């Protein structure tokens, strides 16, 4: 929260917005694990960079 310079309510709003865009529940550990694997795979094949 402090790294992003957001209030708790602002952070909750952004997480909620991301969840609605992805149509995923980020508090579900199985869905989070799947999303993390997808992100790591995209980085590995060069489709996504963290610049």
Predicted model as a PDB file, atoms N, CA, C, CB and O in Angstrom, pLDDT in the B-factor column:
MODEL        1                                                                  
ATOM      1  N   UNK A   1       0.824  -1.184   0.000  1.00 54.00           N  
ATOM      2  CA  UNK A   1       0.000   0.000   0.000  1.00 54.00           C  
ATOM      3  C   UNK A   1       0.874   1.255   0.000  1.00 54.00           C  
ATOM      4  CB  UNK A   1      -0.941  -0.006   1.206  1.00 54.00           C  
ATOM      5  O   UNK A   1       0.658   2.166  -0.800  1.00 54.00           O  
ATOM      6  N   UNK A   2       1.860   1.300   0.898  1.00 63.00           N  
ATOM      7  CA  UNK A   2       2.710   2.497   0.957  1.00 63.00           C  
ATOM      8  C   UNK A   2       3.625   2.594  -0.257  1.00 63.00           C  
ATOM      9  CB  UNK A   2       3.548   2.491   2.235  1.00 63.00           C  
ATOM     10  O   UNK A   2       3.967   3.696  -0.685  1.00 63.00           O  
ATOM     11  N   UNK A   3       4.031   1.441  -0.823  1.00 67.00           N  
ATOM     12  CA  UNK A   3       4.862   1.465  -2.025  1.00 67.00           C  
ATOM     13  C   UNK A   3       4.123   2.071  -3.209  1.00 67.00           C  
ATOM     14  CB  UNK A   3       5.325   0.061  -2.372  1.00 67.00           C  
ATOM     15  O   UNK A   3       4.747   2.679  -4.079  1.00 67.00           O  
ATOM     16  N   UNK A   4       2.816   1.915  -3.255  1.00 70.00           N  
ATOM     17  CA  UNK A   4       2.013   2.442  -4.349  1.00 70.00           C  
ATOM     18  C   UNK A   4       1.445   3.820  -4.044  1.00 70.00           C  
ATOM     19  CB  UNK A   4       0.892   1.490  -4.666  1.00 70.00           C  
ATOM     20  O   UNK A   4       0.793   4.423  -4.897  1.00 70.00           O  
ATOM     21  N   UNK A   5       1.682   4.321  -2.847  1.00 76.00           N  
ATOM     22  CA  UNK A   5       1.151   5.613  -2.396  1.00 76.00           C  
ATOM     23  C   UNK A   5      -0.373   5.664  -2.524  1.00 76.00           C  
ATOM     24  CB  UNK A   5       1.783   6.759  -3.201  1.00 76.00           C  
ATOM     25  O   UNK A   5      -0.935   6.635  -3.030  1.00 76.00           O  
ATOM     26  N   UNK A   6      -1.024   4.604  -2.058  1.00 79.00           N  
ATOM     27  CA  UNK A   6      -2.481   4.514  -2.106  1.00 79.00           C  
ATOM     28  C   UNK A   6      -3.048   4.358  -0.706  1.00 79.00           C  
ATOM     29  CB  UNK A   6      -2.926   3.343  -2.993  1.00 79.00           C  
ATOM     30  O   UNK A   6      -2.404   3.795   0.179  1.00 79.00           O  
ATOM     31  N   UNK A   7      -4.247   4.858  -0.518  1.00 87.00           N  
ATOM     32  CA  UNK A   7      -4.954   4.603   0.727  1.00 87.00           C  
ATOM     33  C   UNK A   7      -5.513   3.181   0.673  1.00 87.00           C  
ATOM     34  CB  UNK A   7      -6.093   5.655   0.962  1.00 87.00           C  
ATOM     35  O   UNK A   7      -5.559   2.574  -0.397  1.00 87.00           O  
ATOM     36  N   UNK A   8      -5.927   2.662   1.793  1.00 86.00           N  
ATOM     37  CA  UNK A   8      -6.490   1.310   1.832  1.00 86.00           C  
ATOM     38  C   UNK A   8      -7.735   1.234   0.952  1.00 86.00           C  
ATOM     39  CB  UNK A   8      -6.831   0.899   3.287  1.00 86.00           C  
ATOM     40  O   UNK A   8      -7.923   0.250   0.236  1.00 86.00           O  
ATOM     41  N   UNK A   9      -8.579   2.247   0.995  1.00 90.00           N  
ATOM     42  CA  UNK A   9      -9.789   2.222   0.176  1.00 90.00           C  
ATOM     43  C   UNK A   9      -9.435   2.313  -1.313  1.00 90.00           C  
ATOM     44  CB  UNK A   9     -10.733   3.379   0.574  1.00 90.00           C  
ATOM     45  O   UNK A   9     -10.089   1.676  -2.139  1.00 90.00           O  
ATOM     46  N   UNK A  10      -8.423   3.084  -1.658  1.00 87.00           N  
ATOM     47  CA  UNK A  10      -7.982   3.181  -3.044  1.00 87.00           C  
ATOM     48  C   UNK A  10      -7.429   1.866  -3.550  1.00 87.00           C  
ATOM     49  CB  UNK A  10      -6.941   4.264  -3.188  1.00 87.00           C  
ATOM     50  O   UNK A  10      -7.678   1.470  -4.688  1.00 87.00           O  
ATOM     51  N   UNK A  11      -6.677   1.194  -2.697  1.00 86.00           N  
ATOM     52  CA  UNK A  11      -6.125  -0.112  -3.049  1.00 86.00           C  
ATOM     53  C   UNK A  11      -7.237  -1.139  -3.248  1.00 86.00           C  
ATOM     54  CB  UNK A  11      -5.151  -0.591  -1.966  1.00 86.00           C  
ATOM     55  O   UNK A  11      -7.208  -1.920  -4.199  1.00 86.00           O  
ATOM     56  N   UNK A  12      -8.208  -1.132  -2.352  1.00 90.00           N  
ATOM     57  CA  UNK A  12      -9.353  -2.051  -2.481  1.00 90.00           C  
ATOM     58  C   UNK A  12     -10.120  -1.789  -3.776  1.00 90.00           C  
ATOM     59  CB  UNK A  12     -10.302  -1.907  -1.268  1.00 90.00           C  
ATOM     60  O   UNK A  12     -10.538  -2.722  -4.461  1.00 90.00           O  
ATOM     61  N   UNK A  13     -10.299  -0.513  -4.100  1.00 92.00           N  
ATOM     62  CA  UNK A  13     -11.005  -0.150  -5.332  1.00 92.00           C  
ATOM     63  C   UNK A  13     -10.262  -0.677  -6.559  1.00 92.00           C  
ATOM     64  CB  UNK A  13     -11.171   1.378  -5.427  1.00 92.00           C  
ATOM     65  O   UNK A  13     -10.880  -1.232  -7.467  1.00 92.00           O  
ATOM     66  N   UNK A  14      -8.944  -0.506  -6.588  1.00 90.00           N  
ATOM     67  CA  UNK A  14      -8.156  -0.959  -7.730  1.00 90.00           C  
ATOM     68  C   UNK A  14      -8.177  -2.483  -7.850  1.00 90.00           C  
ATOM     69  CB  UNK A  14      -6.715  -0.462  -7.609  1.00 90.00           C  
ATOM     70  O   UNK A  14      -8.283  -3.019  -8.953  1.00 90.00           O  
ATOM     71  N   UNK A  15      -8.077  -3.176  -6.721  1.00 91.00           N  
ATOM     72  CA  UNK A  15      -8.143  -4.634  -6.745  1.00 91.00           C  
ATOM     73  C   UNK A  15      -9.507  -5.091  -7.249  1.00 91.00           C  
ATOM     74  CB  UNK A  15      -7.865  -5.216  -5.345  1.00 91.00           C  
ATOM     75  O   UNK A  15      -9.601  -6.023  -8.048  1.00 91.00           O  
ATOM     76  N   UNK A  16     -10.546  -4.439  -6.785  1.00 95.00           N  
ATOM     77  CA  UNK A  16     -11.902  -4.767  -7.239  1.00 95.00           C  
ATOM     78  C   UNK A  16     -12.037  -4.533  -8.741  1.00 95.00           C  
ATOM     79  CB  UNK A  16     -12.948  -3.930  -6.474  1.00 95.00           C  
ATOM     80  O   UNK A  16     -12.658  -5.331  -9.443  1.00 95.00           O  
ATOM     81  N   UNK A  17     -11.467  -3.456  -9.225  1.00 95.00           N  
ATOM     82  CA  UNK A  17     -11.516  -3.146 -10.666  1.00 95.00           C  
ATOM     83  C   UNK A  17     -10.764  -4.203 -11.477  1.00 95.00           C  
ATOM     84  CB  UNK A  17     -10.916  -1.742 -10.940  1.00 95.00           C  
ATOM     85  O   UNK A  17     -11.248  -4.645 -12.519  1.00 95.00           O  
ATOM     86  N   UNK A  18      -9.607  -4.602 -11.013  1.00 93.00           N  
ATOM     87  CA  UNK A  18      -8.830  -5.650 -11.693  1.00 93.00           C  
ATOM     88  C   UNK A  18      -9.616  -6.952 -11.708  1.00 93.00           C  
ATOM     89  CB  UNK A  18      -7.457  -5.858 -11.000  1.00 93.00           C  
ATOM     90  O   UNK A  18      -9.665  -7.642 -12.727  1.00 93.00           O  
ATOM     91  N   UNK A  19     -10.233  -7.291 -10.572  1.00 94.00           N  
ATOM     92  CA  UNK A  19     -11.038  -8.511 -10.500  1.00 94.00           C  
ATOM     93  C   UNK A  19     -12.184  -8.476 -11.503  1.00 94.00           C  
ATOM     94  CB  UNK A  19     -11.587  -8.703  -9.085  1.00 94.00           C  
ATOM     95  O   UNK A  19     -12.475  -9.486 -12.144  1.00 94.00           O  
ATOM     96  N   UNK A  20     -12.831  -7.336 -11.645  1.00 96.00           N  
ATOM     97  CA  UNK A  20     -13.951  -7.266 -12.580  1.00 96.00           C  
ATOM     98  C   UNK A  20     -13.470  -7.338 -14.025  1.00 96.00           C  
ATOM     99  CB  UNK A  20     -14.750  -5.981 -12.357  1.00 96.00           C  
ATOM    100  O   UNK A  20     -14.138  -7.939 -14.867  1.00 96.00           O  
ATOM    101  N   UNK A  21     -12.332  -6.742 -14.323  1.00 96.00           N  
ATOM    102  CA  UNK A  21     -11.795  -6.815 -15.682  1.00 96.00           C  
ATOM    103  C   UNK A  21     -11.362  -8.241 -16.047  1.00 96.00           C  
ATOM    104  CB  UNK A  21     -10.610  -5.857 -15.829  1.00 96.00           C  
ATOM    105  O   UNK A  21     -11.585  -8.704 -17.166  1.00 96.00           O  
ATOM    106  N   UNK A  22     -10.739  -8.925 -15.082  1.00 92.00           N  
ATOM    107  CA  UNK A  22     -10.268 -10.289 -15.322  1.00 92.00           C  
ATOM    108  C   UNK A  22     -11.357 -11.336 -15.146  1.00 92.00           C  
ATOM    109  CB  UNK A  22      -9.124 -10.603 -14.400  1.00 92.00           C  
ATOM    110  O   UNK A  22     -11.224 -12.479 -15.584  1.00 92.00           O  
ATOM    111  N   UNK A  23     -12.438 -10.920 -14.495  1.00 94.00           N  
ATOM    112  CA  UNK A  23     -13.505 -11.855 -14.111  1.00 94.00           C  
ATOM    113  C   UNK A  23     -12.938 -12.999 -13.267  1.00 94.00           C  
ATOM    114  CB  UNK A  23     -14.213 -12.419 -15.370  1.00 94.00           C  
ATOM    115  O   UNK A  23     -13.282 -14.166 -13.454  1.00 94.00           O  
ATOM    116  N   UNK A  24     -12.057 -12.626 -12.329  1.00 92.00           N  
ATOM    117  CA  UNK A  24     -11.416 -13.569 -11.413  1.00 92.00           C  
ATOM    118  C   UNK A  24     -11.486 -13.017 -10.004  1.00 92.00           C  
ATOM    119  CB  UNK A  24      -9.944 -13.840 -11.823  1.00 92.00           C  
ATOM    120  O   UNK A  24     -11.513 -11.803  -9.799  1.00 92.00           O  
ATOM    121  N   UNK A  25     -11.515 -13.928  -9.024  1.00 93.00           N  
ATOM    122  CA  UNK A  25     -11.469 -13.546  -7.612  1.00 93.00           C  
ATOM    123  C   UNK A  25     -10.019 -13.657  -7.160  1.00 93.00           C  
ATOM    124  CB  UNK A  25     -12.419 -14.449  -6.729  1.00 93.00           C  
ATOM    125  O   UNK A  25      -9.509 -14.764  -6.985  1.00 93.00           O  
ATOM    126  N   UNK A  26      -9.356 -12.530  -6.969  1.00 91.00           N  
ATOM    127  CA  UNK A  26      -7.943 -12.536  -6.608  1.00 91.00           C  
ATOM    128  C   UNK A  26      -7.694 -13.028  -5.180  1.00 91.00           C  
ATOM    129  CB  UNK A  26      -7.375 -11.150  -6.771  1.00 91.00           C  
ATOM    130  O   UNK A  26      -6.546 -13.251  -4.796  1.00 91.00           O  
ATOM    131  N   UNK A  27      -8.740 -13.195  -4.407  1.00 91.00           N  
ATOM    132  CA  UNK A  27      -8.584 -13.745  -3.058  1.00 91.00           C  
ATOM    133  C   UNK A  27      -8.653 -15.267  -3.064  1.00 91.00           C  
ATOM    134  CB  UNK A  27      -9.658 -13.182  -2.128  1.00 91.00           C  
ATOM    135  O   UNK A  27      -8.439 -15.904  -2.033  1.00 91.00           O  
ATOM    136  N   UNK A  28      -8.950 -15.852  -4.222  1.00 95.00           N  
ATOM    137  CA  UNK A  28      -8.990 -17.311  -4.377  1.00 95.00           C  
ATOM    138  C   UNK A  28      -7.579 -17.782  -4.716  1.00 95.00           C  
ATOM    139  CB  UNK A  28     -10.022 -17.749  -5.492  1.00 95.00           C  
ATOM    140  O   UNK A  28      -7.035 -17.406  -5.754  1.00 95.00           O  
ATOM    141  N   UNK A  29      -6.986 -18.596  -3.855  1.00 95.00           N  
ATOM    142  CA  UNK A  29      -5.593 -19.001  -4.037  1.00 95.00           C  
ATOM    143  C   UNK A  29      -5.378 -19.794  -5.323  1.00 95.00           C  
ATOM    144  CB  UNK A  29      -5.138 -19.824  -2.851  1.00 95.00           C  
ATOM    145  O   UNK A  29      -4.325 -19.659  -5.947  1.00 95.00           O  
ATOM    146  N   UNK A  30      -6.330 -20.609  -5.734  1.00 95.00           N  
ATOM    147  CA  UNK A  30      -6.185 -21.369  -6.978  1.00 95.00           C  
ATOM    148  C   UNK A  30      -6.149 -20.443  -8.191  1.00 95.00           C  
ATOM    149  CB  UNK A  30      -7.331 -22.379  -7.124  1.00 95.00           C  
ATOM    150  O   UNK A  30      -5.337 -20.632  -9.097  1.00 95.00           O  
ATOM    151  N   UNK A  31      -7.028 -19.443  -8.208  1.00 94.00           N  
ATOM    152  CA  UNK A  31      -7.047 -18.493  -9.320  1.00 94.00           C  
ATOM    153  C   UNK A  31      -5.785 -17.645  -9.330  1.00 94.00           C  
ATOM    154  CB  UNK A  31      -8.283 -17.595  -9.238  1.00 94.00           C  
ATOM    155  O   UNK A  31      -5.238 -17.362 -10.396  1.00 94.00           O  
ATOM    156  N   UNK A  32      -5.316 -17.237  -8.155  1.00 94.00           N  
ATOM    157  CA  UNK A  32      -4.086 -16.456  -8.080  1.00 94.00           C  
ATOM    158  C   UNK A  32      -2.900 -17.265  -8.572  1.00 94.00           C  
ATOM    159  CB  UNK A  32      -3.840 -15.980  -6.652  1.00 94.00           C  
ATOM    160  O   UNK A  32      -2.043 -16.741  -9.282  1.00 94.00           O  
ATOM    161  N   UNK A  33      -2.843 -18.539  -8.200  1.00 96.00           N  
ATOM    162  CA  UNK A  33      -1.752 -19.408  -8.650  1.00 96.00           C  
ATOM    163  C   UNK A  33      -1.781 -19.539 -10.171  1.00 96.00           C  
ATOM    164  CB  UNK A  33      -1.852 -20.805  -7.984  1.00 96.00           C  
ATOM    165  O   UNK A  33      -0.738 -19.465 -10.820  1.00 96.00           O  
ATOM    166  N   UNK A  34      -2.957 -19.732 -10.735  1.00 94.00           N  
ATOM    167  CA  UNK A  34      -3.097 -19.856 -12.184  1.00 94.00           C  
ATOM    168  C   UNK A  34      -2.661 -18.563 -12.881  1.00 94.00           C  
ATOM    169  CB  UNK A  34      -4.555 -20.201 -12.556  1.00 94.00           C  
ATOM    170  O   UNK A  34      -1.940 -18.617 -13.878  1.00 94.00           O  
ATOM    171  N   UNK A  35      -3.084 -17.418 -12.377  1.00 93.00           N  
ATOM    172  CA  UNK A  35      -2.689 -16.142 -12.964  1.00 93.00           C  
ATOM    173  C   UNK A  35      -1.181 -15.920 -12.867  1.00 93.00           C  
ATOM    174  CB  UNK A  35      -3.429 -14.998 -12.280  1.00 93.00           C  
ATOM    175  O   UNK A  35      -0.566 -15.409 -13.803  1.00 93.00           O  
ATOM    176  N   UNK A  36      -0.588 -16.300 -11.745  1.00 95.00           N  
ATOM    177  CA  UNK A  36       0.859 -16.161 -11.574  1.00 95.00           C  
ATOM    178  C   UNK A  36       1.609 -17.030 -12.582  1.00 95.00           C  
ATOM    179  CB  UNK A  36       1.270 -16.538 -10.138  1.00 95.00           C  
ATOM    180  O   UNK A  36       2.601 -16.589 -13.162  1.00 95.00           O  
ATOM    181  N   UNK A  37       1.144 -18.256 -12.792  1.00 96.00           N  
ATOM    182  CA  UNK A  37       1.777 -19.131 -13.777  1.00 96.00           C  
ATOM    183  C   UNK A  37       1.657 -18.557 -15.189  1.00 96.00           C  
ATOM    184  CB  UNK A  37       1.152 -20.528 -13.724  1.00 96.00           C  
ATOM    185  O   UNK A  37       2.600 -18.641 -15.976  1.00 96.00           O  
ATOM    186  N   UNK A  38       0.514 -17.981 -15.506  1.00 94.00           N  
ATOM    187  CA  UNK A  38       0.321 -17.361 -16.821  1.00 94.00           C  
ATOM    188  C   UNK A  38       1.286 -16.194 -16.996  1.00 94.00           C  
ATOM    189  CB  UNK A  38      -1.142 -16.879 -16.992  1.00 94.00           C  
ATOM    190  O   UNK A  38       1.929 -16.072 -18.039  1.00 94.00           O  
ATOM    191  N   UNK A  39       1.390 -15.344 -15.989  1.00 94.00           N  
ATOM    192  CA  UNK A  39       2.294 -14.188 -16.065  1.00 94.00           C  
ATOM    193  C   UNK A  39       3.742 -14.650 -16.216  1.00 94.00           C  
ATOM    194  CB  UNK A  39       2.147 -13.297 -14.806  1.00 94.00           C  
ATOM    195  O   UNK A  39       4.480 -14.115 -17.043  1.00 94.00           O  
ATOM    196  N   UNK A  40       4.150 -15.637 -15.424  1.00 95.00           N  
ATOM    197  CA  UNK A  40       5.525 -16.144 -15.521  1.00 95.00           C  
ATOM    198  C   UNK A  40       5.795 -16.770 -16.889  1.00 95.00           C  
ATOM    199  CB  UNK A  40       5.793 -17.174 -14.415  1.00 95.00           C  
ATOM    200  O   UNK A  40       6.890 -16.627 -17.432  1.00 95.00           O  
ATOM    201  N   UNK A  41       4.808 -17.458 -17.443  1.00 97.00           N  
ATOM    202  CA  UNK A  41       4.956 -18.059 -18.770  1.00 97.00           C  
ATOM    203  C   UNK A  41       5.113 -16.980 -19.836  1.00 97.00           C  
ATOM    204  CB  UNK A  41       3.748 -18.955 -19.096  1.00 97.00           C  
ATOM    205  O   UNK A  41       5.955 -17.103 -20.726  1.00 97.00           O  
ATOM    206  N   UNK A  42       4.306 -15.924 -19.750  1.00 96.00           N  
ATOM    207  CA  UNK A  42       4.404 -14.830 -20.711  1.00 96.00           C  
ATOM    208  C   UNK A  42       5.759 -14.131 -20.629  1.00 96.00           C  
ATOM    209  CB  UNK A  42       3.282 -13.823 -20.478  1.00 96.00           C  
ATOM    210  O   UNK A  42       6.310 -13.722 -21.651  1.00 96.00           O  
ATOM    211  N   UNK A  43       6.287 -13.994 -19.439  1.00 95.00           N  
ATOM    212  CA  UNK A  43       7.616 -13.402 -19.265  1.00 95.00           C  
ATOM    213  C   UNK A  43       8.672 -14.317 -19.875  1.00 95.00           C  
ATOM    214  CB  UNK A  43       7.917 -13.152 -17.763  1.00 95.00           C  
ATOM    215  O   UNK A  43       9.586 -13.850 -20.555  1.00 95.00           O  
ATOM    216  N   UNK A  44       8.546 -15.622 -19.632  1.00 95.00           N  
ATOM    217  CA  UNK A  44       9.526 -16.589 -20.125  1.00 95.00           C  
ATOM    218  C   UNK A  44       9.600 -16.633 -21.650  1.00 95.00           C  
ATOM    219  CB  UNK A  44       9.197 -17.965 -19.597  1.00 95.00           C  
ATOM    220  O   UNK A  44      10.685 -16.796 -22.209  1.00 95.00           O  
ATOM    221  N   UNK A  45       8.467 -16.491 -22.326  1.00 97.00           N  
ATOM    222  CA  UNK A  45       8.478 -16.541 -23.791  1.00 97.00           C  
ATOM    223  C   UNK A  45       8.655 -15.158 -24.416  1.00 97.00           C  
ATOM    224  CB  UNK A  45       7.191 -17.170 -24.299  1.00 97.00           C  
ATOM    225  O   UNK A  45       8.644 -15.029 -25.640  1.00 97.00           O  
ATOM    226  N   UNK A  46       8.818 -14.125 -23.588  1.00 93.00           N  
ATOM    227  CA  UNK A  46       9.075 -12.800 -24.085  1.00 93.00           C  
ATOM    228  C   UNK A  46       7.859 -12.006 -24.500  1.00 93.00           C  
ATOM    229  CB  UNK A  46       9.970 -12.891 -25.201  1.00 93.00           C  
ATOM    230  O   UNK A  46       7.995 -10.956 -25.129  1.00 93.00           O  
ATOM    231  N   UNK A  47       6.681 -12.477 -24.168  1.00 94.00           N  
ATOM    232  CA  UNK A  47       5.444 -11.776 -24.522  1.00 94.00           C  
ATOM    233  C   UNK A  47       5.120 -10.653 -23.540  1.00 94.00           C  
ATOM    234  CB  UNK A  47       4.285 -12.760 -24.576  1.00 94.00           C  
ATOM    235  O   UNK A  47       4.298  -9.785 -23.836  1.00 94.00           O  
ATOM    236  N   UNK A  48       5.760 -10.668 -22.378  1.00 92.00           N  
ATOM    237  CA  UNK A  48       5.503  -9.679 -21.327  1.00 92.00           C  
ATOM    238  C   UNK A  48       6.816  -9.294 -20.696  1.00 92.00           C  
ATOM    239  CB  UNK A  48       4.519 -10.224 -20.258  1.00 92.00           C  
ATOM    240  O   UNK A  48       7.641 -10.156 -20.392  1.00 92.00           O  
ATOM    241  N   UNK A  49       7.017  -7.998 -20.494  1.00 89.00           N  
ATOM    242  CA  UNK A  49       8.207  -7.520 -19.794  1.00 89.00           C  
ATOM    243  C   UNK A  49       7.755  -6.698 -18.599  1.00 89.00           C  
ATOM    244  CB  UNK A  49       9.130  -6.682 -20.738  1.00 89.00           C  
ATOM    245  O   UNK A  49       6.632  -6.195 -18.561  1.00 89.00           O  
ATOM    246  N   UNK A  50       8.634  -6.570 -17.641  1.00 82.00           N  
ATOM    247  CA  UNK A  50       8.303  -5.824 -16.423  1.00 82.00           C  
ATOM    248  C   UNK A  50       8.996  -4.467 -16.398  1.00 82.00           C  
ATOM    249  CB  UNK A  50       8.694  -6.630 -15.182  1.00 82.00           C  
ATOM    250  O   UNK A  50       9.353  -3.976 -15.327  1.00 82.00           O  
ATOM    251  N   UNK A  51       9.185  -3.866 -17.543  1.00 76.00           N  
ATOM    252  CA  UNK A  51       9.841  -2.548 -17.633  1.00 76.00           C  
ATOM    253  C   UNK A  51       8.937  -1.450 -17.197  1.00 76.00           C  
ATOM    254  CB  UNK A  51      10.311  -2.274 -19.034  1.00 76.00           C  
ATOM    255  O   UNK A  51       9.330  -0.284 -17.211  1.00 76.00           O  
TER     256      UNK A  51                                                      
ENDMDL                                                                          
END                                                                             
